[in-house]
Amino acid sequence: MLFAVLGALLEKAGIALRTDAVSAGGEHADVQRRRVAAFVVRVGRMWPAVLGTLEEENSILGAAVADAGGDTGGADEDPVAEHVRLLAELDRLVEVLHDRGDVTARRALRRRLAEAARVEMALVAR
């Protein structure tokens, strides 16, 4: 899920650096600069592993969709777009499985989601 928002966060950080509020002095500007700097350092630390992690997470999410009987067609070559597509399909499947009362499939789906979250958290922990 980090991958779907990473670009937006970078854009927001860049905009914050350009604003008068950050370029002016004062405590608020200092806090904002420290936040942006910490974010940019973290993203820079993660960056070399982002694409590999995204592909691994997409593989896990794709397996979760397939296991739950979801739509596995229409895969996008853009890994970020594919990530967004898989998340939307998983969101749809959660409702379907809930409506069906399929506890076994929901548990299996949660295990896959937990696996994907561990992959992502390993990236963020860099």
N, CA, C and O atoms as a GROMACS GRO file, in nm:
protein
  504
    1MET      N    1   0.080  -0.118   0.000
    1MET     CA    2   0.000   0.000   0.000
    1MET      C    3   0.086   0.126   0.000
    1MET      O    4   0.044   0.232  -0.046
    2LEU      N    5   0.204   0.111   0.052
    2LEU     CA    6   0.299   0.222   0.050
    2LEU      C    7   0.325   0.267  -0.094
    2LEU      O    8   0.340   0.387  -0.120
    3PHE      N    9   0.330   0.171  -0.186
    3PHE     CA   10   0.366   0.203  -0.323
    3PHE      C   11   0.263   0.291  -0.392
    3PHE      O   12   0.298   0.370  -0.480
    4ALA      N   13   0.140   0.279  -0.353
    4ALA     CA   14   0.034   0.358  -0.414
    4ALA      C   15   0.041   0.504  -0.373
    4ALA      O   16  -0.013   0.591  -0.442
    5VAL      N   17   0.107   0.534  -0.261
    5VAL     CA   18   0.110   0.672  -0.212
    5VAL      C   19   0.249   0.734  -0.210
    5VAL      O   20   0.263   0.853  -0.182
    6LEU      N   21   0.352   0.657  -0.240
    6LEU     CA   22   0.488   0.706  -0.231
    6LEU      C   23   0.511   0.830  -0.318
    6LEU      O   24   0.570   0.928  -0.272
    7GLY      N   25   0.465   0.826  -0.442
    7GLY     CA   26   0.481   0.941  -0.531
    7GLY      C   27   0.411   1.064  -0.479
    7GLY      O   28   0.465   1.175  -0.486
    8ALA      N   29   0.290   1.046  -0.428
    8ALA     CA   30   0.214   1.159  -0.374
    8ALA      C   31   0.286   1.220  -0.254
    8ALA      O   32   0.287   1.342  -0.237
    9LEU      N   33   0.346   1.134  -0.170
    9LEU     CA   34   0.420   1.185  -0.054
    9LEU      C   35   0.544   1.262  -0.096
    9LEU      O   36   0.575   1.366  -0.038
   10LEU      N   37   0.615   1.213  -0.196
   10LEU     CA   38   0.732   1.286  -0.246
   10LEU      C   39   0.690   1.421  -0.304
   10LEU      O   40   0.756   1.523  -0.282
   11GLU      N   41   0.580   1.420  -0.378
   11GLU     CA   42   0.531   1.546  -0.436
   11GLU      C   43   0.496   1.645  -0.325
   11GLU      O   44   0.530   1.763  -0.333
   12LYS      N   45   0.427   1.597  -0.223
   12LYS     CA   46   0.388   1.683  -0.112
   12LYS      C   47   0.511   1.739  -0.040
   12LYS      O   48   0.513   1.856   0.000
   13ALA      N   49   0.614   1.656  -0.023
   13ALA     CA   50   0.738   1.701   0.041
   13ALA      C   51   0.804   1.810  -0.042
   13ALA      O   52   0.850   1.911   0.011
   14GLY      N   53   0.807   1.791  -0.175
   14GLY     CA   54   0.866   1.892  -0.263
   14GLY      C   55   0.791   2.023  -0.258
   14GLY      O   56   0.852   2.130  -0.256
   15ILE      N   57   0.659   2.015  -0.256
   15ILE     CA   58   0.577   2.136  -0.247
   15ILE      C   59   0.601   2.207  -0.115
   15ILE      O   60   0.611   2.330  -0.110
   16ALA      N   61   0.612   2.129  -0.008
   16ALA     CA   62   0.638   2.189   0.124
   16ALA      C   63   0.769   2.266   0.125
   16ALA      O   64   0.780   2.371   0.188
   17LEU      N   65   0.869   2.214   0.056
   17LEU     CA   66   0.999   2.282   0.051
   17LEU      C   67   0.991   2.414  -0.025
   17LEU      O   68   1.067   2.506   0.002
   18ARG      N   69   0.898   2.422  -0.120
   18ARG     CA   70   0.886   2.544  -0.200
   18ARG      C   71   0.800   2.651  -0.135
   18ARG      O   72   0.805   2.767  -0.177
   19THR      N   73   0.723   2.617  -0.035
   19THR     CA   74   0.629   2.714   0.022
   19THR      C   75   0.700   2.817   0.107
   19THR      O   76   0.807   2.792   0.162
   20ASP      N   77   0.637   2.931   0.117
   20ASP     CA   78   0.691   3.039   0.201
   20ASP      C   79   0.695   2.998   0.347
   20ASP      O   80   0.785   3.039   0.420
   21ALA      N   81   0.598   2.916   0.390
   21ALA     CA   82   0.592   2.875   0.531
   21ALA      C   83   0.717   2.798   0.571
   21ALA      O   84   0.763   2.810   0.685
   22VAL      N   85   0.771   2.720   0.480
   22VAL     CA   86   0.891   2.642   0.512
   22VAL      C   87   1.017   2.724   0.488
   22VAL      O   88   1.114   2.711   0.562
   23SER      N   89   1.016   2.808   0.386
   23SER     CA   90   1.136   2.886   0.359
   23SER      C   91   1.151   3.004   0.454
   23SER      O   92   1.260   3.057   0.472
   24ALA      N   93   1.040   3.045   0.515
   24ALA     CA   94   1.046   3.151   0.616
   24ALA      C   95   1.105   3.091   0.744
   24ALA      O   96   1.125   2.970   0.753
   25GLY      N   97   1.131   3.173   0.838
   25GLY     CA   98   1.186   3.125   0.965
   25GLY      C   99   1.075   3.083   1.060
   25GLY      O  100   0.958   3.078   1.024
   26GLY      N  101   1.115   3.052   1.178
   26GLY     CA  102   1.018   3.020   1.282
   26GLY      C  103   1.014   2.872   1.314
   26GLY      O  104   1.065   2.788   1.240
   27GLU      N  105   0.950   2.843   1.428
   27GLU     CA  106   0.941   2.706   1.477
   27GLU      C  107   0.865   2.614   1.381
   27GLU      O  108   0.907   2.502   1.356
   28HIS      N  109   0.753   2.663   1.326
   28HIS     CA  110   0.673   2.580   1.234
   28HIS      C  111   0.757   2.542   1.111
   28HIS      O  112   0.755   2.426   1.068
   29ALA      N  113   0.829   2.638   1.056
   29ALA     CA  114   0.912   2.611   0.938
   29ALA      C  115   1.021   2.510   0.973
   29ALA      O  116   1.051   2.421   0.894
   30ASP      N  117   1.081   2.524   1.089
   30ASP     CA  118   1.185   2.430   1.131
   30ASP      C  119   1.130   2.288   1.145
   30ASP      O  120   1.196   2.192   1.104
   31VAL      N  121   1.012   2.275   1.202
   31VAL     CA  122   0.948   2.143   1.218
   31VAL      C  123   0.920   2.083   1.081
   31VAL      O  124   0.946   1.965   1.058
   32GLN      N  125   0.866   2.164   0.990
   32GLN     CA  126   0.834   2.114   0.856
   32GLN      C  127   0.960   2.070   0.782
   32GLN      O  128   0.961   1.966   0.717
   33ARG      N  129   1.066   2.149   0.792
   33ARG     CA  130   1.193   2.112   0.726
   33ARG      C  131   1.247   1.981   0.781
   33ARG      O  132   1.294   1.896   0.705
   34ARG      N  133   1.241   1.963   0.914
   34ARG     CA  134   1.289   1.839   0.974
   34ARG      C  135   1.205   1.719   0.927
   34ARG      O  136   1.259   1.611   0.901
   35ARG      N  137   1.075   1.738   0.917
   35ARG     CA  138   0.988   1.629   0.871
   35ARG      C  139   1.019   1.591   0.727
   35ARG      O  140   1.030   1.473   0.694
   36VAL      N  141   1.032   1.690   0.642
   36VAL     CA  142   1.063   1.664   0.501
   36VAL      C  143   1.199   1.598   0.489
   36VAL      O  144   1.214   1.502   0.413
   37ALA      N  145   1.298   1.647   0.562
   37ALA     CA  146   1.432   1.588   0.556
   37ALA      C  147   1.429   1.442   0.602
   37ALA      O  148   1.490   1.357   0.538
   38ALA      N  149   1.359   1.413   0.710
   38ALA     CA  150   1.350   1.275   0.760
   38ALA      C  151   1.282   1.185   0.657
   38ALA      O  152   1.324   1.071   0.636
   39PHE      N  153   1.177   1.236   0.594
   39PHE     CA  154   1.106   1.157   0.493
   39PHE      C  155   1.196   1.128   0.373
   39PHE      O  156   1.201   1.015   0.325
   40VAL      N  157   1.266   1.231   0.323
   40VAL     CA  158   1.352   1.213   0.206
   40VAL      C  159   1.466   1.115   0.237
   40VAL      O  160   1.500   1.032   0.152
   41VAL      N  161   1.524   1.122   0.356
   41VAL     CA  162   1.629   1.028   0.395
   41VAL      C  163   1.574   0.886   0.396
   41VAL      O  164   1.639   0.794   0.346
   42ARG      N  165   1.456   0.867   0.452
   42ARG     CA  166   1.396   0.732   0.459
   42ARG      C  167   1.367   0.677   0.320
   42ARG      O  168   1.396   0.561   0.291
   43VAL      N  169   1.310   0.760   0.233
   43VAL     CA  170   1.281   0.716   0.097
   43VAL      C  171   1.412   0.682   0.024
   43VAL      O  172   1.419   0.583  -0.048
   44GLY      N  173   1.513   0.765   0.043
   44GLY     CA  174   1.642   0.737  -0.020
   44GLY      C  175   1.702   0.605   0.026
   44GLY      O  176   1.763   0.534  -0.054
   45ARG      N  177   1.685   0.573   0.152
   45ARG     CA  178   1.736   0.448   0.207
   45ARG      C  179   1.660   0.327   0.147
   45ARG      O  180   1.719   0.222   0.122
   46MET      N  181   1.530   0.345   0.126
   46MET     CA  182   1.447   0.236   0.074
   46MET      C  183   1.460   0.219  -0.077
   46MET      O  184   1.444   0.109  -0.128
   47TRP      N  185   1.490   0.327  -0.147
   47TRP     CA  186   1.476   0.332  -0.292
   47TRP      C  187   1.540   0.215  -0.368
   47TRP      O  188   1.476   0.162  -0.458
   48PRO      N  189   1.661   0.173  -0.336
   48PRO     CA  190   1.721   0.064  -0.415
   48PRO      C  191   1.639  -0.065  -0.413
   48PRO      O  192   1.649  -0.146  -0.505
   49ALA      N  193   1.559  -0.085  -0.310
   49ALA     CA  194   1.482  -0.210  -0.299
   49ALA      C  195   1.335  -0.194  -0.335
   49ALA      O  196   1.259  -0.290  -0.327
   50VAL      N  197   1.293  -0.074  -0.373
   50VAL     CA  198   1.150  -0.048  -0.395
   50VAL      C  199   1.092  -0.138  -0.505
   50VAL      O  200   0.990  -0.203  -0.482
   51LEU      N  201   1.153  -0.142  -0.621
   51LEU     CA  202   1.093  -0.218  -0.731
   51LEU      C  203   1.089  -0.368  -0.703
   51LEU      O  204   0.989  -0.434  -0.733
   52GLY      N  205   1.196  -0.423  -0.647
   52GLY     CA  206   1.196  -0.565  -0.614
   52GLY      C  207   1.090  -0.599  -0.510
   52GLY      O  208   1.023  -0.702  -0.519
   53THR      N  209   1.076  -0.511  -0.412
   53THR     CA  210   0.975  -0.532  -0.308
   53THR      C  211   0.835  -0.521  -0.367
   53THR      O  212   0.747  -0.600  -0.332
   54LEU      N  213   0.815  -0.425  -0.455
   54LEU     CA  214   0.686  -0.408  -0.519
   54LEU      C  215   0.649  -0.533  -0.599
   54LEU      O  216   0.536  -0.580  -0.593
   55GLU      N  217   0.744  -0.585  -0.674
   55GLU     CA  218   0.718  -0.708  -0.751
   55GLU      C  219   0.687  -0.826  -0.660
   55GLU      O  220   0.597  -0.905  -0.689
   56GLU      N  221   0.760  -0.838  -0.550
   56GLU     CA  222   0.734  -0.947  -0.455
   56GLU      C  223   0.596  -0.932  -0.392
   56GLU      O  224   0.521  -1.029  -0.380
   57GLU      N  225   0.563  -0.811  -0.352
   57GLU     CA  226   0.432  -0.788  -0.292
   57GLU      C  227   0.320  -0.812  -0.394
   57GLU      O  228   0.217  -0.870  -0.360
   58ASN      N  229   0.339  -0.767  -0.517
   58ASN     CA  230   0.238  -0.791  -0.620
   58ASN      C  231   0.218  -0.941  -0.644
   58ASN      O  232   0.106  -0.985  -0.668
   59SER      N  233   0.325  -1.017  -0.638
   59SER     CA  234   0.315  -1.162  -0.655
   59SER      C  235   0.229  -1.224  -0.544
   59SER      O  236   0.144  -1.309  -0.570
   60ILE      N  237   0.253  -1.179  -0.422
   60ILE     CA  238   0.176  -1.229  -0.307
   60ILE      C  239   0.029  -1.188  -0.320
   60ILE      O  240  -0.060  -1.269  -0.299
   61LEU      N  241   0.006  -1.061  -0.354
   61LEU     CA  242  -0.132  -1.013  -0.368
   61LEU      C  243  -0.202  -1.082  -0.485
   61LEU      O  244  -0.321  -1.112  -0.476
   62GLY      N  245  -0.130  -1.108  -0.593
   62GLY     CA  246  -0.188  -1.181  -0.706
   62GLY      C  247  -0.228  -1.322  -0.667
   62GLY      O  248  -0.332  -1.372  -0.709
   63ALA      N  249  -0.145  -1.386  -0.586
   63ALA     CA  250  -0.178  -1.521  -0.536
   63ALA      C  251  -0.301  -1.515  -0.446
   63ALA      O  252  -0.385  -1.605  -0.448
   64ALA      N  253  -0.310  -1.410  -0.366
   64ALA     CA  254  -0.427  -1.394  -0.277
   64ALA      C  255  -0.554  -1.378  -0.360
   64ALA      O  256  -0.657  -1.438  -0.328
   65VAL      N  257  -0.547  -1.299  -0.465
   65VAL     CA  258  -0.663  -1.280  -0.554
   65VAL      C  259  -0.701  -1.413  -0.618
   65VAL      O  260  -0.818  -1.450  -0.620
   66ALA      N  261  -0.602  -1.485  -0.669
   66ALA     CA  262  -0.629  -1.614  -0.733
   66ALA      C  263  -0.688  -1.714  -0.634
   66ALA      O  264  -0.785  -1.783  -0.664
   67ASP      N  265  -0.629  -1.722  -0.515
   67ASP     CA  266  -0.678  -1.814  -0.412
   67ASP      C  267  -0.824  -1.786  -0.375
   67ASP      O  268  -0.900  -1.879  -0.347
   68ALA      N  269  -0.861  -1.658  -0.376
   68ALA     CA  270  -0.996  -1.620  -0.336
   68ALA      C  271  -1.094  -1.623  -0.454
   68ALA      O  272  -1.212  -1.591  -0.438
   69GLY      N  273  -1.045  -1.663  -0.571
   69GLY     CA  274  -1.132  -1.673  -0.688
   69GLY      C  275  -1.161  -1.540  -0.754
   69GLY      O  276  -1.264  -1.524  -0.820
   70GLY      N  277  -1.070  -1.446  -0.736
   70GLY     CA  278  -1.090  -1.313  -0.794
   70GLY      C  279  -1.044  -1.302  -0.938
   70GLY      O  280  -1.000  -1.400  -0.998
   71ASP      N  281  -1.056  -1.182  -0.991
   71ASP     CA  282  -1.020  -1.154  -1.130
   71ASP      C  283  -0.869  -1.142  -1.142
   71ASP      O  284  -0.810  -1.044  -1.096
   72THR      N  285  -0.806  -1.241  -1.204
   72THR     CA  286  -0.661  -1.239  -1.221
   72THR      C  287  -0.621  -1.188  -1.360
   72THR      O  288  -0.503  -1.176  -1.389
   73GLY      N  289  -0.718  -1.159  -1.443
   73GLY     CA  290  -0.689  -1.109  -1.577
   73GLY      C  291  -0.664  -0.960  -1.576
   73GLY      O  292  -0.688  -0.893  -1.475
   74GLY      N  293  -0.617  -0.910  -1.687
   74GLY     CA  294  -0.598  -0.766  -1.701
   74GLY      C  295  -0.480  -0.711  -1.626
   74GLY      O  296  -0.479  -0.593  -1.590
   75ALA      N  297  -0.380  -0.793  -1.600
   75ALA     CA  298  -0.261  -0.746  -1.528
   75ALA      C  299  -0.197  -0.631  -1.605
   75ALA      O  300  -0.189  -0.634  -1.728
   76ASP      N  301  -0.153  -0.532  -1.533
   76ASP     CA  302  -0.090  -0.414  -1.591
   76ASP      C  303   0.061  -0.431  -1.589
   76ASP      O  304   0.116  -0.483  -1.492
   77GLU      N  305   0.128  -0.388  -1.695
   77GLU     CA  306   0.275  -0.399  -1.700
   77GLU      C  307   0.341  -0.301  -1.604
   77GLU      O  308   0.454  -0.325  -1.560
   78ASP      N  309   0.274  -0.191  -1.573
   78ASP     CA  310   0.326  -0.093  -1.478
   78ASP      C  311   0.304  -0.151  -1.338
   78ASP      O  312   0.190  -0.170  -1.297
   79PRO      N  313   0.412  -0.179  -1.263
   79PRO     CA  314   0.395  -0.244  -1.133
   79PRO      C  315   0.314  -0.163  -1.031
   79PRO      O  316   0.246  -0.222  -0.947
   80VAL      N  317   0.321  -0.031  -1.037
   80VAL     CA  318   0.241   0.049  -0.944
   80VAL      C  319   0.094   0.041  -0.982
   80VAL      O  320   0.008   0.026  -0.895
   81ALA      N  321   0.063   0.050  -1.111
   81ALA     CA  322  -0.076   0.037  -1.156
   81ALA      C  323  -0.129  -0.102  -1.124
   81ALA      O  324  -0.245  -0.118  -1.086
   82GLU      N  325  -0.045  -0.203  -1.139
   82GLU     CA  326  -0.086  -0.340  -1.105
   82GLU      C  327  -0.113  -0.352  -0.956
   82GLU      O  328  -0.206  -0.420  -0.914
   83HIS      N  329  -0.032  -0.287  -0.876
   83HIS     CA  330  -0.052  -0.288  -0.731
   83HIS      C  331  -0.188  -0.228  -0.695
   83HIS      O  332  -0.263  -0.284  -0.614
   84VAL      N  333  -0.218  -0.115  -0.755
   84VAL     CA  334  -0.346  -0.049  -0.730
   84VAL      C  335  -0.462  -0.138  -0.776
   84VAL      O  336  -0.563  -0.149  -0.706
   85ARG      N  337  -0.447  -0.204  -0.892
   85ARG     CA  338  -0.551  -0.294  -0.943
   85ARG      C  339  -0.573  -0.411  -0.848
   85ARG      O  340  -0.686  -0.447  -0.818
   86LEU      N  341  -0.463  -0.470  -0.800
   86LEU     CA  342  -0.474  -0.583  -0.707
   86LEU      C  343  -0.541  -0.541  -0.576
   86LEU      O  344  -0.624  -0.615  -0.523
   87LEU      N  345  -0.506  -0.424  -0.525
   87LEU     CA  346  -0.568  -0.377  -0.401
   87LEU      C  347  -0.718  -0.356  -0.419
   87LEU      O  348  -0.797  -0.388  -0.330
   88ALA      N  349  -0.757  -0.301  -0.533
   88ALA     CA  350  -0.900  -0.280  -0.560
   88ALA      C  351  -0.972  -0.414  -0.569
   88ALA      O  352  -1.083  -0.428  -0.517
   89GLU      N  353  -0.911  -0.512  -0.634
   89GLU     CA  354  -0.973  -0.644  -0.646
   89GLU      C  355  -0.981  -0.712  -0.510
   89GLU      O  356  -1.080  -0.778  -0.480
   90LEU      N  357  -0.879  -0.696  -0.429
   90LEU     CA  358  -0.883  -0.753  -0.294
   90LEU      C  359  -0.991  -0.688  -0.209
   90LEU      O  360  -1.059  -0.755  -0.132
   91ASP      N  361  -1.008  -0.559  -0.224
   91ASP     CA  362  -1.114  -0.489  -0.152
   91ASP      C  363  -1.250  -0.545  -0.192
   91ASP      O  364  -1.336  -0.567  -0.106
   92ARG      N  365  -1.269  -0.567  -0.321
   92ARG     CA  366  -1.395  -0.625  -0.369
   92ARG      C  367  -1.414  -0.766  -0.314
   92ARG      O  368  -1.524  -0.802  -0.272
   93LEU      N  369  -1.307  -0.844  -0.313
   93LEU     CA  370  -1.316  -0.983  -0.267
   93LEU      C  371  -1.349  -0.993  -0.119
   93LEU      O  372  -1.420  -1.085  -0.078
   94VAL      N  373  -1.298  -0.901  -0.040
   94VAL     CA  374  -1.329  -0.904   0.104
   94VAL      C  375  -1.480  -0.896   0.124
   94VAL      O  376  -1.537  -0.969   0.205
   95GLU      N  377  -1.546  -0.807   0.050
   95GLU     CA  378  -1.692  -0.796   0.060
   95GLU      C  379  -1.761  -0.923   0.012
   95GLU      O  380  -1.856  -0.970   0.076
   96VAL      N  381  -1.715  -0.978  -0.098
   96VAL     CA  382  -1.776  -1.099  -0.152
   96VAL      C  383  -1.763  -1.214  -0.053
   96VAL      O  384  -1.860  -1.284  -0.024
   97LEU      N  385  -1.643  -1.233   0.000
   97LEU     CA  386  -1.620  -1.342   0.095
   97LEU      C  387  -1.699  -1.321   0.224
   97LEU      O  388  -1.746  -1.417   0.284
   98HIS      N  389  -1.712  -1.198   0.265
   98HIS     CA  390  -1.791  -1.169   0.384
   98HIS      C  391  -1.939  -1.201   0.359
   98HIS      O  392  -2.004  -1.265   0.441
   99ASP      N  393  -1.990  -1.154   0.245
   99ASP     CA  394  -2.130  -1.179   0.211
   99ASP      C  395  -2.160  -1.328   0.200
   99ASP      O  396  -2.268  -1.375   0.237
  100ARG      N  397  -2.062  -1.403   0.150
  100ARG     CA  398  -2.076  -1.547   0.136
  100ARG      C  399  -2.061  -1.621   0.269
  100ARG      O  400  -2.100  -1.737   0.283
  101GLY      N  401  -2.004  -1.551   0.366
  101GLY     CA  402  -1.978  -1.615   0.495
  101GLY      C  403  -1.866  -1.718   0.488
  101GLY      O  404  -1.863  -1.813   0.566
  102ASP      N  405  -1.775  -1.697   0.394
  102ASP     CA  406  -1.665  -1.793   0.372
  102ASP      C  407  -1.549  -1.763   0.466
  102ASP      O  408  -1.454  -1.694   0.429
  103VAL      N  409  -1.558  -1.816   0.587
  103VAL     CA  410  -1.458  -1.790   0.691
  103VAL      C  411  -1.322  -1.846   0.650
  103VAL      O  412  -1.219  -1.781   0.672
  104THR      N  413  -1.319  -1.962   0.592
  104THR     CA  414  -1.193  -2.026   0.552
  104THR      C  415  -1.119  -1.941   0.449
  104THR      O  416  -0.999  -1.918   0.461
  105ALA      N  417  -1.192  -1.894   0.349
  105ALA     CA  418  -1.129  -1.812   0.244
  105ALA      C  419  -1.084  -1.677   0.301
  105ALA      O  420  -0.980  -1.625   0.262
  106ARG      N  421  -1.162  -1.621   0.393
  106ARG     CA  422  -1.122  -1.493   0.454
  106ARG      C  423  -0.994  -1.510   0.537
  106ARG      O  424  -0.907  -1.423   0.535
  107ARG      N  425  -0.984  -1.620   0.608
  107ARG     CA  426  -0.861  -1.645   0.685
  107ARG      C  427  -0.741  -1.662   0.594
  107ARG      O  428  -0.633  -1.610   0.622
  108ALA      N  429  -0.759  -1.734   0.485
  108ALA     CA  430  -0.650  -1.752   0.389
  108ALA      C  431  -0.608  -1.617   0.329
  108ALA      O  432  -0.490  -1.590   0.311
  109LEU      N  433  -0.708  -1.535   0.300
  109LEU     CA  434  -0.679  -1.402   0.246
  109LEU      C  435  -0.604  -1.317   0.347
  109LEU      O  436  -0.508  -1.249   0.311
  110ARG      N  437  -0.645  -1.321   0.472
  110ARG     CA  438  -0.574  -1.246   0.577
  110ARG      C  439  -0.429  -1.293   0.590
  110ARG      O  440  -0.339  -1.211   0.611
  111ARG      N  441  -0.405  -1.423   0.577
  111ARG     CA  442  -0.266  -1.473   0.585
  111ARG      C  443  -0.181  -1.416   0.471
  111ARG      O  444  -0.067  -1.376   0.492
  112ARG      N  445  -0.238  -1.414   0.351
  112ARG     CA  446  -0.164  -1.357   0.237
  112ARG      C  447  -0.139  -1.207   0.259
  112ARG      O  448  -0.030  -1.158   0.231
  113LEU      N  449  -0.238  -1.136   0.308
  113LEU     CA  450  -0.222  -0.992   0.332
  113LEU      C  451  -0.116  -0.967   0.439
  113LEU      O  452  -0.039  -0.872   0.429
  114ALA      N  453  -0.113  -1.052   0.541
  114ALA     CA  454  -0.010  -1.039   0.645
  114ALA      C  455   0.128  -1.065   0.586
  114ALA      O  456   0.225  -0.998   0.623
  115GLU      N  457   0.137  -1.161   0.495
  115GLU     CA  458   0.265  -1.190   0.428
  115GLU      C  459   0.310  -1.069   0.346
  115GLU      O  460   0.426  -1.030   0.351
  116ALA      N  461   0.218  -1.009   0.272
  116ALA     CA  462   0.250  -0.890   0.192
  116ALA      C  463   0.291  -0.774   0.284
  116ALA      O  464   0.382  -0.698   0.251
  117ALA      N  465   0.224  -0.760   0.396
  117ALA     CA  466   0.258  -0.652   0.490
  117ALA      C  467   0.398  -0.672   0.546
  117ALA      O  468   0.471  -0.574   0.564
  118ARG      N  469   0.436  -0.795   0.573
  118ARG     CA  470   0.574  -0.821   0.623
  118ARG      C  471   0.678  -0.781   0.521
  118ARG      O  472   0.782  -0.727   0.557
  119VAL      N  473   0.652  -0.808   0.395
  119VAL     CA  474   0.745  -0.771   0.288
  119VAL      C  475   0.760  -0.619   0.284
  119VAL      O  476   0.870  -0.566   0.275
  120GLU      N  477   0.647  -0.550   0.290
  120GLU     CA  478   0.649  -0.404   0.287
  120GLU      C  479   0.716  -0.345   0.410
  120GLU      O  480   0.793  -0.250   0.400
  121MET      N  481   0.688  -0.402   0.526
  121MET     CA  482   0.748  -0.351   0.650
  121MET      C  483   0.900  -0.371   0.650
  121MET      O  484   0.973  -0.288   0.704
  122ALA      N  485   0.947  -0.479   0.590
  122ALA     CA  486   1.092  -0.499   0.579
  122ALA      C  487   1.156  -0.388   0.497
  122ALA      O  488   1.268  -0.346   0.526
  123LEU      N  489   1.086  -0.341   0.395
  123LEU     CA  490   1.135  -0.230   0.314
  123LEU      C  491   1.138  -0.103   0.397
  123LEU      O  492   1.238  -0.031   0.396
  124VAL      N  493   1.032  -0.074   0.467
  124VAL     CA  494   1.022   0.050   0.544
  124VAL      C  495   1.123   0.051   0.659
  124VAL      O  496   1.169   0.157   0.700
  125ALA      N  497   1.156  -0.066   0.710
  125ALA     CA  498   1.248  -0.074   0.823
  125ALA      C  499   1.394  -0.051   0.783
  125ALA      O  500   1.481  -0.045   0.870
  126ARG      N  501   1.422  -0.039   0.655
  126ARG     CA  502   1.560  -0.018   0.609
  126ARG      C  503   1.620   0.108   0.670
  126ARG      O  504   1.735   0.141   0.642
   0.00000   0.00000   0.00000
